[in-house]
Amino acid sequence: MERVLKHKFPVGTRVLFTASNVARPAASGSYEIIRLLPTEGDDCQYRIKSSTEAFERVAKESQLAQS
């Protein structure tokens, strides 16, 4: 039986993003959860946006912390 993962952060939540070493450099500061995305493996995914960047990013829940 497949386990269903539940997203920890709802849309509109402010979070802190920690980029992995292999990812492109990310702006420091807080991000806003824009959209909940399907899970990838054992990690929920989100679309996030920083007010200091003109684009959105995709982040795994393990890269996010409550702001």
LOFI-99501 format. One record per atom (N, C-alpha, C, O, CB): residue number from 1; z, x negated, y. Coordinates in steps of 0.02 Angstrom, whole numbers. Atoms other than C-alpha are relative to their C-alpha. Glycine has a CB too. Example, Ala and Ser with C-alpha at 12.3 -4.5 7.8 and 13.67 -1.06 7.14 Angstrom:
2
<r><nr>1</nr><zz>0</zz><xx>-45</xx><yy>-59</yy></r>
<r><nr>1</nr><zz>390</zz><xx>-615</xx><yy>-225</yy></r>
<r><nr>1</nr><zz>0</zz><xx>-45</xx><yy>60</yy></r>
<r><nr>1</nr><zz>33</zz><xx>-97</xx><yy>59</yy></r>
<r><nr>1</nr><zz>62</zz><xx>50</xx><yy>1</yy></r>
<r><nr>2</nr><zz>-3</zz><xx>42</xx><yy>-59</yy></r>
<r><nr>2</nr><zz>357</zz><xx>-684</xx><yy>-53</yy></r>
<r><nr>2</nr><zz>37</zz><xx>39</xx><yy>55</yy></r>
<r><nr>2</nr><zz>45</zz><xx>14</xx><yy>110</yy></r>
<r><nr>2</nr><zz>-71</zz><xx>-20</xx><yy>23</yy></r>
This chain:
67
<r><nr>1</nr><zz>0</zz><xx>-42</xx><yy>-59</yy></r>
<r><nr>1</nr><zz>0</zz><xx>0</xx><yy>0</yy></r>
<r><nr>1</nr><zz>0</zz><xx>-44</xx><yy>62</yy></r>
<r><nr>1</nr><zz>39</zz><xx>-91</xx><yy>67</yy></r>
<r><nr>1</nr><zz>61</zz><xx>48</xx><yy>0</yy></r>
<r><nr>2</nr><zz>6</zz><xx>40</xx><yy>-61</yy></r>
<r><nr>2</nr><zz>-49</zz><xx>-70</xx><yy>170</yy></r>
<r><nr>2</nr><zz>55</zz><xx>18</xx><yy>50</yy></r>
<r><nr>2</nr><zz>70</zz><xx>76</xx><yy>61</yy></r>
<r><nr>2</nr><zz>-69</zz><xx>10</xx><yy>32</yy></r>
<r><nr>3</nr><zz>-53</zz><xx>-10</xx><yy>-49</yy></r>
<r><nr>3</nr><zz>88</zz><xx>-95</xx><yy>298</yy></r>
<r><nr>3</nr><zz>-31</zz><xx>10</xx><yy>69</yy></r>
<r><nr>3</nr><zz>-76</zz><xx>-27</xx><yy>89</yy></r>
<r><nr>3</nr><zz>48</zz><xx>-61</xx><yy>1</yy></r>
<r><nr>4</nr><zz>26</zz><xx>-15</xx><yy>-67</yy></r>
<r><nr>4</nr><zz>54</zz><xx>-18</xx><yy>469</yy></r>
<r><nr>4</nr><zz>46</zz><xx>-34</xx><yy>51</yy></r>
<r><nr>4</nr><zz>106</zz><xx>-23</xx><yy>51</yy></r>
<r><nr>4</nr><zz>-4</zz><xx>77</xx><yy>12</yy></r>
<r><nr>5</nr><zz>-39</zz><xx>34</xx><yy>-52</yy></r>
<r><nr>5</nr><zz>109</zz><xx>-127</xx><yy>615</yy></r>
<r><nr>5</nr><zz>1</zz><xx>42</xx><yy>63</yy></r>
<r><nr>5</nr><zz>-47</zz><xx>75</xx><yy>80</yy></r>
<r><nr>5</nr><zz>-30</zz><xx>-70</xx><yy>15</yy></r>
<r><nr>6</nr><zz>-7</zz><xx>-38</xx><yy>-62</yy></r>
<r><nr>6</nr><zz>174</zz><xx>-48</xx><yy>774</yy></r>
<r><nr>6</nr><zz>3</zz><xx>-50</xx><yy>58</yy></r>
<r><nr>6</nr><zz>39</zz><xx>-100</xx><yy>55</yy></r>
<r><nr>6</nr><zz>64</zz><xx>45</xx><yy>-2</yy></r>
<r><nr>7</nr><zz>-1</zz><xx>43</xx><yy>-60</yy></r>
<r><nr>7</nr><zz>141</zz><xx>-126</xx><yy>945</yy></r>
<r><nr>7</nr><zz>69</zz><xx>3</xx><yy>33</yy></r>
<r><nr>7</nr><zz>99</zz><xx>56</xx><yy>39</yy></r>
<r><nr>7</nr><zz>-55</zz><xx>22</xx><yy>50</yy></r>
<r><nr>8</nr><zz>-66</zz><xx>6</xx><yy>-32</yy></r>
<r><nr>8</nr><zz>300</zz><xx>-187</xx><yy>1030</yy></r>
<r><nr>8</nr><zz>-2</zz><xx>20</xx><yy>74</yy></r>
<r><nr>8</nr><zz>47</zz><xx>47</xx><yy>100</yy></r>
<r><nr>8</nr><zz>26</zz><xx>-72</xx><yy>-7</yy></r>
<r><nr>9</nr><zz>6</zz><xx>-11</xx><yy>-72</yy></r>
<r><nr>9</nr><zz>237</zz><xx>-170</xx><yy>1210</yy></r>
<r><nr>9</nr><zz>-48</zz><xx>57</xx><yy>15</yy></r>
<r><nr>9</nr><zz>-105</zz><xx>55</xx><yy>-8</yy></r>
<r><nr>9</nr><zz>-23</zz><xx>-64</xx><yy>35</yy></r>
<r><nr>10</nr><zz>46</zz><xx>-54</xx><yy>-19</yy></r>
<r><nr>10</nr><zz>164</zz><xx>-8</xx><yy>1282</yy></r>
<r><nr>10</nr><zz>-45</zz><xx>-21</xx><yy>58</yy></r>
<r><nr>10</nr><zz>-31</zz><xx>-70</xx><yy>93</yy></r>
<r><nr>10</nr><zz>40</zz><xx>63</xx><yy>19</yy></r>
<r><nr>11</nr><zz>45</zz><xx>11</xx><yy>-57</yy></r>
<r><nr>11</nr><zz>20</zz><xx>-4</xx><yy>1407</yy></r>
<r><nr>11</nr><zz>39</zz><xx>4</xx><yy>65</yy></r>
<r><nr>11</nr><zz>81</zz><xx>48</xx><yy>73</yy></r>
<r><nr>11</nr><zz>-59</zz><xx>51</xx><yy>0</yy></r>
<r><nr>12</nr><zz>-33</zz><xx>1</xx><yy>-65</yy></r>
<r><nr>12</nr><zz>78</zz><xx>-46</xx><yy>1583</yy></r>
<r><nr>12</nr><zz>60</zz><xx>-47</xx><yy>3</yy></r>
<r><nr>12</nr><zz>86</zz><xx>-59</xx><yy>58</yy></r>
<r><nr>12</nr><zz>22</zz><xx>69</xx><yy>17</yy></r>
<r><nr>13</nr><zz>-57</zz><xx>46</xx><yy>2</yy></r>
<r><nr>13</nr><zz>217</zz><xx>-166</xx><yy>1528</yy></r>
<r><nr>13</nr><zz>-19</zz><xx>-68</xx><yy>28</yy></r>
<r><nr>13</nr><zz>-74</zz><xx>-92</xx><yy>15</yy></r>
<r><nr>13</nr><zz>27</zz><xx>-7</xx><yy>-72</yy></r>
<r><nr>14</nr><zz>9</zz><xx>68</xx><yy>-25</yy></r>
<r><nr>14</nr><zz>234</zz><xx>-333</xx><yy>1618</yy></r>
<r><nr>14</nr><zz>28</zz><xx>-48</xx><yy>-52</yy></r>
<r><nr>14</nr><zz>84</zz><xx>-39</xx><yy>-76</yy></r>
<r><nr>14</nr><zz>36</zz><xx>-11</xx><yy>70</yy></r>
<r><nr>15</nr><zz>-20</zz><xx>48</xx><yy>51</yy></r>
<r><nr>15</nr><zz>242</zz><xx>-480</xx><yy>1496</yy></r>
<r><nr>15</nr><zz>-15</zz><xx>-71</xx><yy>23</yy></r>
<r><nr>15</nr><zz>-55</zz><xx>-81</xx><yy>69</yy></r>
<r><nr>15</nr><zz>-36</zz><xx>15</xx><yy>-67</yy></r>
<r><nr>16</nr><zz>15</zz><xx>70</xx><yy>-10</yy></r>
<r><nr>16</nr><zz>243</zz><xx>-669</xx><yy>1496</yy></r>
<r><nr>16</nr><zz>-44</zz><xx>-23</xx><yy>-57</yy></r>
<r><nr>16</nr><zz>-30</zz><xx>-9</xx><yy>-115</yy></r>
<r><nr>16</nr><zz>65</zz><xx>-43</xx><yy>4</yy></r>
<r><nr>17</nr><zz>49</zz><xx>22</xx><yy>49</yy></r>
<r><nr>17</nr><zz>96</zz><xx>-749</xx><yy>1406</yy></r>
<r><nr>17</nr><zz>5</zz><xx>-75</xx><yy>-10</yy></r>
<r><nr>17</nr><zz>7</zz><xx>-112</xx><yy>38</yy></r>
<r><nr>17</nr><zz>-72</zz><xx>20</xx><yy>21</yy></r>
<r><nr>18</nr><zz>0</zz><xx>71</xx><yy>17</yy></r>
<r><nr>18</nr><zz>103</zz><xx>-916</xx><yy>1316</yy></r>
<r><nr>18</nr><zz>-64</zz><xx>-15</xx><yy>-38</yy></r>
<r><nr>18</nr><zz>-74</zz><xx>9</xx><yy>-94</yy></r>
<r><nr>18</nr><zz>63</zz><xx>-20</xx><yy>-43</yy></r>
<r><nr>19</nr><zz>64</zz><xx>16</xx><yy>31</yy></r>
<r><nr>19</nr><zz>-70</zz><xx>-986</xx><yy>1278</yy></r>
<r><nr>19</nr><zz>10</zz><xx>-51</xx><yy>-55</yy></r>
<r><nr>19</nr><zz>54</zz><xx>-94</xx><yy>-51</yy></r>
<r><nr>19</nr><zz>-50</zz><xx>-26</xx><yy>53</yy></r>
<r><nr>20</nr><zz>-2</zz><xx>50</xx><yy>53</yy></r>
<r><nr>20</nr><zz>-99</zz><xx>-1083</xx><yy>1118</yy></r>
<r><nr>20</nr><zz>-34</zz><xx>-63</xx><yy>25</yy></r>
<r><nr>20</nr><zz>-71</zz><xx>-61</xx><yy>75</yy></r>
<r><nr>20</nr><zz>-34</zz><xx>26</xx><yy>-66</yy></r>
<r><nr>21</nr><zz>30</zz><xx>64</xx><yy>-21</yy></r>
<r><nr>21</nr><zz>-152</zz><xx>-1265</xx><yy>1130</yy></r>
<r><nr>21</nr><zz>-75</zz><xx>-1</xx><yy>-6</yy></r>
<r><nr>21</nr><zz>-108</zz><xx>-40</xx><yy>28</yy></r>
<r><nr>21</nr><zz>29</zz><xx>-56</xx><yy>-42</yy></r>
<r><nr>22</nr><zz>72</zz><xx>1</xx><yy>10</yy></r>
<r><nr>22</nr><zz>-328</zz><xx>-1225</xx><yy>1071</yy></r>
<r><nr>22</nr><zz>-36</zz><xx>50</xx><yy>47</yy></r>
<r><nr>22</nr><zz>-98</zz><xx>49</xx><yy>52</yy></r>
<r><nr>22</nr><zz>-17</zz><xx>17</xx><yy>-72</yy></r>
<r><nr>23</nr><zz>31</zz><xx>-50</xx><yy>-44</yy></r>
<r><nr>23</nr><zz>-357</zz><xx>-1083</xx><yy>1195</yy></r>
<r><nr>23</nr><zz>-17</zz><xx>-31</xx><yy>68</yy></r>
<r><nr>23</nr><zz>6</zz><xx>-86</xx><yy>85</yy></r>
<r><nr>23</nr><zz>48</zz><xx>60</xx><yy>10</yy></r>
<r><nr>24</nr><zz>15</zz><xx>21</xx><yy>-69</yy></r>
<r><nr>24</nr><zz>-429</zz><xx>-1100</xx><yy>1369</yy></r>
<r><nr>24</nr><zz>64</zz><xx>2</xx><yy>41</yy></r>
<r><nr>24</nr><zz>109</zz><xx>42</xx><yy>26</yy></r>
<r><nr>24</nr><zz>-55</zz><xx>44</xx><yy>32</yy></r>
<r><nr>25</nr><zz>-60</zz><xx>-3</xx><yy>-43</yy></r>
<r><nr>25</nr><zz>-301</zz><xx>-1136</xx><yy>1505</yy></r>
<r><nr>25</nr><zz>9</zz><xx>70</xx><yy>29</yy></r>
<r><nr>25</nr><zz>-39</zz><xx>104</xx><yy>47</yy></r>
<r><nr>25</nr><zz>-6</zz><xx>-51</xx><yy>58</yy></r>
<r><nr>26</nr><zz>-15</zz><xx>-67</xx><yy>-26</yy></r>
<r><nr>26</nr><zz>-214</zz><xx>-978</xx><yy>1563</yy></r>
<r><nr>26</nr><zz>41</zz><xx>-6</xx><yy>64</yy></r>
<r><nr>26</nr><zz>79</zz><xx>-54</xx><yy>73</yy></r>
<r><nr>26</nr><zz>39</zz><xx>42</xx><yy>-52</yy></r>
<r><nr>27</nr><zz>-40</zz><xx>-2</xx><yy>-61</yy></r>
<r><nr>27</nr><zz>-142</zz><xx>-935</xx><yy>1732</yy></r>
<r><nr>27</nr><zz>73</zz><xx>12</xx><yy>-18</yy></r>
<r><nr>27</nr><zz>89</zz><xx>51</xx><yy>-62</yy></r>
<r><nr>27</nr><zz>-26</zz><xx>55</xx><yy>48</yy></r>
<r><nr>28</nr><zz>-71</zz><xx>-10</xx><yy>12</yy></r>
<r><nr>28</nr><zz>46</zz><xx>-947</xx><yy>1737</yy></r>
<r><nr>28</nr><zz>23</zz><xx>64</xx><yy>34</yy></r>
<r><nr>28</nr><zz>-11</zz><xx>90</xx><yy>78</yy></r>
<r><nr>28</nr><zz>42</zz><xx>-60</xx><yy>25</yy></r>
<r><nr>29</nr><zz>-26</zz><xx>-61</xx><yy>-29</yy></r>
<r><nr>29</nr><zz>152</zz><xx>-797</xx><yy>1780</yy></r>
<r><nr>29</nr><zz>-4</zz><xx>58</xx><yy>-48</yy></r>
<r><nr>29</nr><zz>-17</zz><xx>49</xx><yy>-107</yy></r>
<r><nr>29</nr><zz>-37</zz><xx>17</xx><yy>63</yy></r>
<r><nr>30</nr><zz>-2</zz><xx>-59</xx><yy>44</yy></r>
<r><nr>30</nr><zz>160</zz><xx>-621</xx><yy>1715</yy></r>
<r><nr>30</nr><zz>-68</zz><xx>33</xx><yy>-5</yy></r>
<r><nr>30</nr><zz>-111</zz><xx>26</xx><yy>39</yy></r>
<r><nr>30</nr><zz>52</zz><xx>50</xx><yy>24</yy></r>
<r><nr>31</nr><zz>61</zz><xx>-38</xx><yy>14</yy></r>
<r><nr>31</nr><zz>23</zz><xx>-513</xx><yy>1643</yy></r>
<r><nr>31</nr><zz>20</zz><xx>72</xx><yy>-12</yy></r>
<r><nr>31</nr><zz>78</zz><xx>87</xx><yy>-27</yy></r>
<r><nr>31</nr><zz>-38</zz><xx>-29</xx><yy>-62</yy></r>
<r><nr>32</nr><zz>-11</zz><xx>-70</xx><yy>15</yy></r>
<r><nr>32</nr><zz>6</zz><xx>-326</xx><yy>1623</yy></r>
<r><nr>32</nr><zz>-39</zz><xx>20</xx><yy>-62</yy></r>
<r><nr>32</nr><zz>-97</zz><xx>0</xx><yy>-71</yy></r>
<r><nr>32</nr><zz>-20</zz><xx>45</xx><yy>61</yy></r>
<r><nr>33</nr><zz>34</zz><xx>-26</xx><yy>59</yy></r>
<r><nr>33</nr><zz>-35</zz><xx>-242</xx><yy>1458</yy></r>
<r><nr>33</nr><zz>-49</zz><xx>53</xx><yy>23</yy></r>
<r><nr>33</nr><zz>-29</zz><xx>103</xx><yy>53</yy></r>
<r><nr>33</nr><zz>51</zz><xx>29</xx><yy>-53</yy></r>
<r><nr>34</nr><zz>53</zz><xx>-45</xx><yy>-21</yy></r>
<r><nr>34</nr><zz>-202</zz><xx>-154</xx><yy>1490</yy></r>
<r><nr>34</nr><zz>-18</zz><xx>49</xx><yy>-57</yy></r>
<r><nr>34</nr><zz>-30</zz><xx>108</xx><yy>-45</yy></r>
<r><nr>34</nr><zz>-62</zz><xx>-39</xx><yy>22</yy></r>
<r><nr>35</nr><zz>21</zz><xx>-41</xx><yy>57</yy></r>
<r><nr>35</nr><zz>-244</zz><xx>-90</xx><yy>1315</yy></r>
<r><nr>35</nr><zz>29</zz><xx>-28</xx><yy>-64</yy></r>
<r><nr>35</nr><zz>37</zz><xx>-89</xx><yy>-71</yy></r>
<r><nr>35</nr><zz>-77</zz><xx>3</xx><yy>-4</yy></r>
<r><nr>36</nr><zz>-22</zz><xx>20</xx><yy>66</yy></r>
<r><nr>36</nr><zz>-177</zz><xx>-94</xx><yy>1137</yy></r>
<r><nr>36</nr><zz>-63</zz><xx>-9</xx><yy>-43</yy></r>
<r><nr>36</nr><zz>-107</zz><xx>34</xx><yy>-42</yy></r>
<r><nr>36</nr><zz>49</zz><xx>52</xx><yy>-32</yy></r>
<r><nr>37</nr><zz>57</zz><xx>14</xx><yy>42</yy></r>
<r><nr>37</nr><zz>-300</zz><xx>-172</xx><yy>1015</yy></r>
<r><nr>37</nr><zz>20</zz><xx>2</xx><yy>-73</yy></r>
<r><nr>37</nr><zz>80</zz><xx>0</xx><yy>-88</yy></r>
<r><nr>37</nr><zz>-31</zz><xx>-69</xx><yy>18</yy></r>
<r><nr>38</nr><zz>-17</zz><xx>1</xx><yy>71</yy></r>
<r><nr>38</nr><zz>-311</zz><xx>-167</xx><yy>824</yy></r>
<r><nr>38</nr><zz>36</zz><xx>-65</xx><yy>-19</yy></r>
<r><nr>38</nr><zz>28</zz><xx>-116</xx><yy>13</yy></r>
<r><nr>38</nr><zz>-63</zz><xx>9</xx><yy>-42</yy></r>
<r><nr>39</nr><zz>-36</zz><xx>59</xx><yy>24</yy></r>
<r><nr>39</nr><zz>-200</zz><xx>-287</xx><yy>728</yy></r>
<r><nr>39</nr><zz>-49</zz><xx>-50</xx><yy>-31</yy></r>
<r><nr>39</nr><zz>-103</zz><xx>-32</xx><yy>-54</yy></r>
<r><nr>39</nr><zz>54</zz><xx>20</xx><yy>-50</yy></r>
<r><nr>40</nr><zz>39</zz><xx>53</xx><yy>34</yy></r>
<r><nr>40</nr><zz>-266</zz><xx>-453</xx><yy>663</yy></r>
<r><nr>40</nr><zz>49</zz><xx>-36</xx><yy>-46</yy></r>
<r><nr>40</nr><zz>92</zz><xx>-73</xx><yy>-22</yy></r>
<r><nr>40</nr><zz>-33</zz><xx>-50</xx><yy>52</yy></r>
<r><nr>41</nr><zz>-48</zz><xx>28</xx><yy>47</yy></r>
<r><nr>41</nr><zz>-175</zz><xx>-506</xx><yy>506</yy></r>
<r><nr>41</nr><zz>67</zz><xx>33</xx><yy>9</yy></r>
<r><nr>41</nr><zz>73</zz><xx>94</xx><yy>6</yy></r>
<r><nr>41</nr><zz>5</zz><xx>-77</xx><yy>8</yy></r>
<r><nr>42</nr><zz>-68</zz><xx>-26</xx><yy>-9</yy></r>
<r><nr>42</nr><zz>11</zz><xx>-488</xx><yy>535</yy></r>
<r><nr>42</nr><zz>21</zz><xx>1</xx><yy>74</yy></r>
<r><nr>42</nr><zz>80</zz><xx>0</xx><yy>89</yy></r>
<r><nr>42</nr><zz>50</zz><xx>-43</xx><yy>-39</yy></r>
<r><nr>43</nr><zz>-15</zz><xx>3</xx><yy>-71</yy></r>
<r><nr>43</nr><zz>-1</zz><xx>-488</xx><yy>726</yy></r>
<r><nr>43</nr><zz>-37</zz><xx>54</xx><yy>38</yy></r>
<r><nr>43</nr><zz>-98</zz><xx>60</xx><yy>32</yy></r>
<r><nr>43</nr><zz>-18</zz><xx>-70</xx><yy>29</yy></r>
<r><nr>44</nr><zz>32</zz><xx>-49</xx><yy>-44</yy></r>
<r><nr>44</nr><zz>-34</zz><xx>-345</xx><yy>847</yy></r>
<r><nr>44</nr><zz>-35</zz><xx>-37</xx><yy>56</yy></r>
<r><nr>44</nr><zz>-16</zz><xx>-92</xx><yy>75</yy></r>
<r><nr>44</nr><zz>52</zz><xx>51</xx><yy>28</yy></r>
<r><nr>45</nr><zz>38</zz><xx>31</xx><yy>-55</yy></r>
<r><nr>45</nr><zz>-159</zz><xx>-382</xx><yy>985</yy></r>
<r><nr>45</nr><zz>-1</zz><xx>47</xx><yy>60</yy></r>
<r><nr>45</nr><zz>5</zz><xx>107</xx><yy>54</yy></r>
<r><nr>45</nr><zz>-71</zz><xx>-16</xx><yy>-23</yy></r>
<r><nr>46</nr><zz>0</zz><xx>-36</xx><yy>-63</yy></r>
<r><nr>46</nr><zz>-168</zz><xx>-330</xx><yy>1167</yy></r>
<r><nr>46</nr><zz>-55</zz><xx>-28</xx><yy>45</yy></r>
<r><nr>46</nr><zz>-75</zz><xx>-85</xx><yy>38</yy></r>
<r><nr>46</nr><zz>68</zz><xx>-5</xx><yy>35</yy></r>
<r><nr>47</nr><zz>41</zz><xx>24</xx><yy>-56</yy></r>
<r><nr>47</nr><zz>-288</zz><xx>-340</xx><yy>1313</yy></r>
<r><nr>47</nr><zz>48</zz><xx>-4</xx><yy>59</yy></r>
<r><nr>47</nr><zz>81</zz><xx>44</xx><yy>76</yy></r>
<r><nr>47</nr><zz>-62</zz><xx>49</xx><yy>15</yy></r>
<r><nr>48</nr><zz>-47</zz><xx>12</xx><yy>-55</yy></r>
<r><nr>48</nr><zz>-191</zz><xx>-415</xx><yy>1459</yy></r>
<r><nr>48</nr><zz>-38</zz><xx>-23</xx><yy>62</yy></r>
<r><nr>48</nr><zz>-94</zz><xx>-47</xx><yy>57</yy></r>
<r><nr>48</nr><zz>53</zz><xx>-53</xx><yy>-20</yy></r>
<r><nr>49</nr><zz>32</zz><xx>17</xx><yy>-64</yy></r>
<r><nr>49</nr><zz>-229</zz><xx>-447</xx><yy>1643</yy></r>
<r><nr>49</nr><zz>52</zz><xx>-30</xx><yy>46</yy></r>
<r><nr>49</nr><zz>106</zz><xx>-3</xx><yy>55</yy></r>
<r><nr>49</nr><zz>-33</zz><xx>61</xx><yy>33</yy></r>
<r><nr>50</nr><zz>-41</zz><xx>33</xx><yy>-51</yy></r>
<r><nr>50</nr><zz>-154</zz><xx>-566</xx><yy>1770</yy></r>
<r><nr>50</nr><zz>-29</zz><xx>17</xx><yy>69</yy></r>
<r><nr>50</nr><zz>-90</zz><xx>22</xx><yy>77</yy></r>
<r><nr>50</nr><zz>3</zz><xx>-77</xx><yy>-10</yy></r>
<r><nr>51</nr><zz>24</zz><xx>-14</xx><yy>-67</yy></r>
<r><nr>51</nr><zz>-164</zz><xx>-525</xx><yy>1955</yy></r>
<r><nr>51</nr><zz>-33</zz><xx>-61</xx><yy>32</yy></r>
<r><nr>51</nr><zz>-67</zz><xx>-55</xx><yy>83</yy></r>
<r><nr>51</nr><zz>58</zz><xx>24</xx><yy>45</yy></r>
<r><nr>52</nr><zz>30</zz><xx>61</xx><yy>-27</yy></r>
<r><nr>52</nr><zz>-218</zz><xx>-707</xx><yy>1984</yy></r>
<r><nr>52</nr><zz>-67</zz><xx>-18</xx><yy>-33</yy></r>
<r><nr>52</nr><zz>-97</zz><xx>-68</xx><yy>-14</yy></r>
<r><nr>52</nr><zz>48</zz><xx>-57</xx><yy>-8</yy></r>
<r><nr>53</nr><zz>64</zz><xx>12</xx><yy>33</yy></r>
<r><nr>53</nr><zz>-371</zz><xx>-697</xx><yy>1870</yy></r>
<r><nr>53</nr><zz>-45</zz><xx>61</xx><yy>7</yy></r>
<r><nr>53</nr><zz>-21</zz><xx>117</xx><yy>12</yy></r>
<r><nr>53</nr><zz>10</zz><xx>-18</xx><yy>-75</yy></r>
<r><nr>54</nr><zz>48</zz><xx>-54</xx><yy>-10</yy></r>
<r><nr>54</nr><zz>-529</zz><xx>-594</xx><yy>1889</yy></r>
<r><nr>54</nr><zz>-20</zz><xx>34</xx><yy>-66</yy></r>
<r><nr>54</nr><zz>-58</zz><xx>82</xx><yy>-66</yy></r>
<r><nr>54</nr><zz>-62</zz><xx>-26</xx><yy>34</yy></r>
<r><nr>55</nr><zz>20</zz><xx>-27</xx><yy>65</yy></r>
<r><nr>55</nr><zz>-544</zz><xx>-558</xx><yy>1702</yy></r>
<r><nr>55</nr><zz>61</zz><xx>16</xx><yy>-43</yy></r>
<r><nr>55</nr><zz>117</zz><xx>-3</xx><yy>-27</yy></r>
<r><nr>55</nr><zz>-45</zz><xx>-51</xx><yy>-37</yy></r>
<r><nr>56</nr><zz>-53</zz><xx>-17</xx><yy>48</yy></r>
<r><nr>56</nr><zz>-442</zz><xx>-489</xx><yy>1557</yy></r>
<r><nr>56</nr><zz>-1</zz><xx>-49</xx><yy>-58</yy></r>
<r><nr>56</nr><zz>-52</zz><xx>-81</xx><yy>-71</yy></r>
<r><nr>56</nr><zz>-7</zz><xx>73</xx><yy>-25</yy></r>
<r><nr>57</nr><zz>-6</zz><xx>43</xx><yy>59</yy></r>
<r><nr>57</nr><zz>-382</zz><xx>-587</xx><yy>1405</yy></r>
<r><nr>57</nr><zz>22</zz><xx>42</xx><yy>-59</yy></r>
<r><nr>57</nr><zz>49</zz><xx>96</xx><yy>-51</yy></r>
<r><nr>57</nr><zz>50</zz><xx>-57</xx><yy>13</yy></r>
<r><nr>58</nr><zz>-27</zz><xx>-28</xx><yy>61</yy></r>
<r><nr>58</nr><zz>-346</zz><xx>-542</xx><yy>1225</yy></r>
<r><nr>58</nr><zz>57</zz><xx>-45</xx><yy>-22</yy></r>
<r><nr>58</nr><zz>48</zz><xx>-106</xx><yy>-25</yy></r>
<r><nr>58</nr><zz>-55</zz><xx>7</xx><yy>-56</yy></r>
<r><nr>59</nr><zz>-58</zz><xx>39</xx><yy>21</yy></r>
<r><nr>59</nr><zz>-174</zz><xx>-597</xx><yy>1167</yy></r>
<r><nr>59</nr><zz>32</zz><xx>31</xx><yy>-62</yy></r>
<r><nr>59</nr><zz>32</zz><xx>92</xx><yy>-70</yy></r>
<r><nr>59</nr><zz>52</zz><xx>-6</xx><yy>57</yy></r>
<r><nr>60</nr><zz>-37</zz><xx>-23</xx><yy>58</yy></r>
<r><nr>60</nr><zz>-77</zz><xx>-585</xx><yy>1005</yy></r>
<r><nr>60</nr><zz>72</zz><xx>12</xx><yy>22</yy></r>
<r><nr>60</nr><zz>97</zz><xx>-20</xx><yy>68</yy></r>
<r><nr>60</nr><zz>-3</zz><xx>-51</xx><yy>-58</yy></r>
<r><nr>61</nr><zz>-68</zz><xx>-16</xx><yy>-17</yy></r>
<r><nr>61</nr><zz>97</zz><xx>-511</xx><yy>1009</yy></r>
<r><nr>61</nr><zz>47</zz><xx>-61</xx><yy>-3</yy></r>
<r><nr>61</nr><zz>95</zz><xx>-65</xx><yy>34</yy></r>
<r><nr>61</nr><zz>26</zz><xx>55</xx><yy>-46</yy></r>
<r><nr>62</nr><zz>-41</zz><xx>60</xx><yy>6</yy></r>
<r><nr>62</nr><zz>170</zz><xx>-678</xx><yy>954</yy></r>
<r><nr>62</nr><zz>-6</zz><xx>-46</xx><yy>61</yy></r>
<r><nr>62</nr><zz>36</zz><xx>-91</xx><yy>69</yy></r>
<r><nr>62</nr><zz>-20</zz><xx>-39</xx><yy>-63</yy></r>
<r><nr>63</nr><zz>8</zz><xx>40</xx><yy>-61</yy></r>
<r><nr>63</nr><zz>106</zz><xx>-753</xx><yy>1119</yy></r>
<r><nr>63</nr><zz>33</zz><xx>33</xx><yy>61</yy></r>
<r><nr>63</nr><zz>31</zz><xx>5</xx><yy>115</yy></r>
<r><nr>63</nr><zz>-74</zz><xx>-12</xx><yy>13</yy></r>
<r><nr>64</nr><zz>-27</zz><xx>-38</xx><yy>-56</yy></r>
<r><nr>64</nr><zz>196</zz><xx>-624</xx><yy>1226</yy></r>
<r><nr>64</nr><zz>76</zz><xx>7</xx><yy>-4</yy></r>
<r><nr>64</nr><zz>105</zz><xx>9</xx><yy>-58</yy></r>
<r><nr>64</nr><zz>-31</zz><xx>69</xx><yy>2</yy></r>
<r><nr>65</nr><zz>-72</zz><xx>-11</xx><yy>-5</yy></r>
<r><nr>65</nr><zz>375</zz><xx>-604</xx><yy>1286</yy></r>
<r><nr>65</nr><zz>13</zz><xx>49</xx><yy>57</yy></r>
<r><nr>65</nr><zz>-26</zz><xx>53</xx><yy>105</yy></r>
<r><nr>65</nr><zz>39</zz><xx>-67</xx><yy>12</yy></r>
<r><nr>66</nr><zz>-18</zz><xx>-48</xx><yy>-53</yy></r>
<r><nr>66</nr><zz>460</zz><xx>-469</xx><yy>1390</yy></r>
<r><nr>66</nr><zz>9</zz><xx>-38</xx><yy>66</yy></r>
<r><nr>66</nr><zz>43</zz><xx>-89</xx><yy>68</yy></r>
<r><nr>66</nr><zz>64</zz><xx>39</xx><yy>-19</yy></r>
<r><nr>67</nr><zz>-4</zz><xx>32</xx><yy>-66</yy></r>
<r><nr>67</nr><zz>444</zz><xx>-514</xx><yy>1575</yy></r>
<r><nr>67</nr><zz>65</zz><xx>17</xx><yy>35</yy></r>
<r><nr>67</nr><zz>77</zz><xx>-6</xx><yy>91</yy></r>
<r><nr>67</nr><zz>-59</zz><xx>21</xx><yy>43</yy></r>
